[in-house]
């Protein structure tokens, strides 16, 4: 990795928001399980990184009748939580169906939700890929469509998002707590990922300078009785 890479360690959410405003190309990094790989492969430009590890966003608890998960909590920590296992078993099952134990030990909830929507053609840097070269087309449309998305696609892209977490959160009516230059705001999880467009960096609906600080889920009898079933070809590193 280039020695020019800058890593900032803000001491608070406010400092992180300020740095995001000062450094438009900066990216928040949690465990770095995807960001490092994409940067090394040349699929993502080098830019300043702001680590979430110093922000104190790893708590798991209940507040005002809601299960509150810090965006900096690791996938493994949330899956191990007795509280989450009791209140939202589908969420635990979705997390355990994701990646591998090694990845789950360092990957954060916020990072998982904000990973790139992609397909094998993107990772293989196909000539026709609107994410790599806007306006070049979509190789999946005339190629292997086995891993193509069934919902939420457009003429520009039919790649599927890799997050099992996002699917479970959608079923559990989760909301995201966002912190930005204008303070706090909340959005439903369904509002986070937009329909694909020709804009290669149009991956989410966060505004400039915003970050995810927490995820909230309403406590309910239905959530306690929930389950997550994933159909896939292999036991790990497989999109649903």
N, C-alpha and C positions, 0 to 999 in steps of 0.2 A: 504494500500500500504506500501511496505517495507520502513522503515525509512532510509535505506541505499541509496535510490534514490537520485542522485545528479542532481540539476538543475542549469545550467549555463546561464547567461544573457549577451551574447556578445554585445558590444556597436556598432559594425559595421559588415558589411559583411566580411571584411578582418579578423576580430577577429573570426568570426564564422567558416570561412574556416580553419583558423589555429587550432582552437579547434577540428574540425572534423579530422584533421591530427594527432593531439596528442592523441585523444580518439577514436580509431577505432570502438568501440561499441556504440558511441554516436548517438543519433537520434535527428533530428530537430523536434520541436513540435510547432504547430500553436495554434489552439484552443484545441487540445488534445481530440477531440470528439471520435476519434477511438483509439488513442494510449493508453489513460487511460483505456478504456474498455478491450482492448486486453491484457494489462499488468495485470489488476486485475483478468482476467479470466485464466491467466497462458498461454495464447497463444503467448505471446511475452515476451522475457526475460527482466528483469530489466537492465537498463544501463543508463549512463548519458544522460540527456536531454538538448538540447540547444533551448531556446525559440526564436521564430521569432519575438516576440512582440517588442523587443528592437532594431530591425535592420532597422526600417524606410522603410519597403517595402510595404506600404499600399496605395500608390498613384494610382490614376486613371486619365489618361489624353491622349492627342494626341501628337505624336512626329514624325516628318519626314513622314507624311502620314500614320501613324499607330496608332491604339488604343493600348495603353500600360497600362497593369494592373499589379500592384505589387503583387508578390506571397503571401505577407502577408496581402493583403486586404481580408476582410471577404466576404463570399458568399452573405450575406445580403446587405452589402455596395455596392457591384458591381451591384446587382439586383436593388437597389434603385437609382443608378446613372442615371440621365437624359441623360448624354452623351452616356452611354452604351445602354440605352433603345432606343435611336435614331439610333445609328450606328450598333448595333448587337442585335436586339430583340430576335433572337433565343437563344442567350447566356443567356439573362435574363429569358426566359421561361424555359430553362434547369436548371438554378439555382433554380428557384421557384418550380420545380418538384422534387427537391432533399430533402431528409431528412425531417426536420420539421423546423418551424420558430426559435425555440430555438437553434437547432444545427446550422442553417445558420447564426445566430447572432455571433457565435464565431469561426466557422470553416473557415479556410483560403483556398484560391485557390490552393496554393502549397500543402497543406495537403490533399485536396480532390483528386488531381491528383495522389498522392503517397500513397493513402490508399491501403490496401492489396486486391489483387484479391482473392475472397473467395466464398464459397458456404455453405449451411446449414450443410453439413457434416463436414466442417472445424470448424465451430462454435460449433458443437456438439462433436468435437474431436473424430471422427470415427476412428476405428483401421486402416482402409484402406484409407489413405490420404497422398499423396506424399508431401503436404505442411507441414504436421505435422511430418511425418516419411518417409523421402525419400526412395523410393523403395518398399513401402508397397502397392502401387496401388491406384486406384481411385474409391471410393465407388459409385460415381454417375453413373459410366458405367453400374452397375448392379442394381442400385436403382432408386430413384425418379429423373427424368431428366427434370422436368418442369422448373426449374430455371437454367438449364445448358446453357452455351454460345453456340451460333450458329457459330461464327466466331473467328478466332485467337486461336483455341484450339490445343491440341496435345494429344498424347496417355497418357501423364502423368497427364493432368489436363484439365477439361472442365468447370471450374468455370468462372463466368463472373465478369468483373470489375464493381464496383458500380457507377462509375462517369458519371453522365449525362453531367457534364461540359466537360469531355474529348471528348464525342461524338460531342457536339456542336462545340468545338474548332477544331476538325478534319474537320468538314464540312466548317468551316470558314478559313481554311488554316493557322492556328495559328502556331507560333514558340515559343519556350521556350528560355529564356535567362538564361544561367547557369554560376555560378561563382565557380571557383575552384582553386586549388594550381597553375595551369598554366594560370590563368587569365580567361577571358570570352570566352564562345563559345555558339553557337546557334544550336538548332536542331528543326526539324519539330515535331509537337506533335505526329505524327504517329510513330516516332522513340523512344518514351519514354517507351512504354510497349512491352517487348519481348514475343516471344512464350513461353509458360510454359515448364519448364524442370524439371528434378529430383532435381535440387537445390532449396531447400525450400525458400531461401532468394533471389532468382533470380526474383525480382519484377519489376525492372526498369533498365534503361541503364545508369543511372548517374554513373560517375566515382568516385573513392574514394576521399572523401573530397569535393565533389561538392554539391551545393544546387541550387534550382530554385530561381532566383531573380525577374523575371518578365515574363509576357506572352504578346506577340504582335500579333495583328491581322491587316491585311491590310484593310484600309477603302475602301468600294466599294458600288456600287448601289445594288449589289446582297445581300451583308451583311445587308443592311438597309431594304431589303424586306424579310429577312429570318424569318423562324418560326420553332419551335421545338415541335414535337408531340410525346408523350410518351404513349405507351400502357402498362397498368399494372392492377393488381388485386385490389389495394387499393390506397388511395390518398396520403399516405406518407410512408416512409421507405420501398419502394418496388423497387427492381431492374427492369430495363426495360425488 
